Amino acid sequence: MILAMADILIIISFLLFILGFLGIFIRFLRKKIRLRHYFIASVLCFSLALYLEWDSIVKGFNGACNEYRSNYHETEQVN
């Protein structure tokens, strides 16, 4: 459940950032909400998704580092 929520927050974050960027060129988007609100909401959604998934990010990073180290030592011993 939390993984799906974090994915949704990441997608919303990217969409808000794109809306903010397009708001520079499209006058209609500037009239609805100020541009900085799009960017602030984008940062908030992204940081909330990062907070929800921090444990799995760290576990994945550590797993990848350990796998790289074990592969590096195996190839080093073969040579």
N, C-alpha and C positions, 0 to 999 in steps of 0.2 A: 504494500500500500504506500509506504513512504517513498519507495523507488519511483513509483508512478507519479506521485505528487512532485517529486524533485524534477522529473522529466518535464512535466507540465509547466513548472515554474521556469525552467530553462528556456522552453519554447516561448513562453509569454515574455520573458526577458528579451530574447532576440527580436520578437515582434515589436515590442515597445521601443527598442533601440532603432529599428528600421522606421517605425512611425515618426520618431523624433528626427531622424535624419531626413526623411521625406518631407517633414513639416517645414524644413528650411526652404524648400522649393514650392510646396503646395500651400497656398494661402488658407484654404478651407481648414486644414489641420491646425493652423496657428490660431484660428478663431475659437475653436472648441476648447482646447486646453493649451496652456503655455508650454513651450517647447521643453523647458527645463523639467517640467513635471513628467514628461515621457522618459527623459534620461534618468531622473531620480527613481522613478518606478522601476525602470530597467535594472538599475544597480541594486535596488532593494530585493527584487525578485531573484536576481542572480545570487546575491549573498545569502538569501534564505535557502535556496536550493543547495548551495555549497555547504551551509551549516547542517542541513538535513542529511547530506550524503558524505560528510567528512570522514566517518569511520570506514566506509567502503572505499573511498578514494585512497586513504592511507594504507589500507590492507592491500589494495591492488598495486599501489606503488611499491610497497615492501615486497610483495610477491614477485613483481617483475624484476626488482633489484636482486633478490635472492636467486631467481632463475638465471639471470645474466651472470651472476658470480659463479654459480655452479657450472654453467656452460663454459665460462672463461677458464676455470680451473681444469676442466676435463680436456679442453683443447690444448691447454698449456702442458699438461702431463703427457699427452700423446706426442707432441713435438719434441 
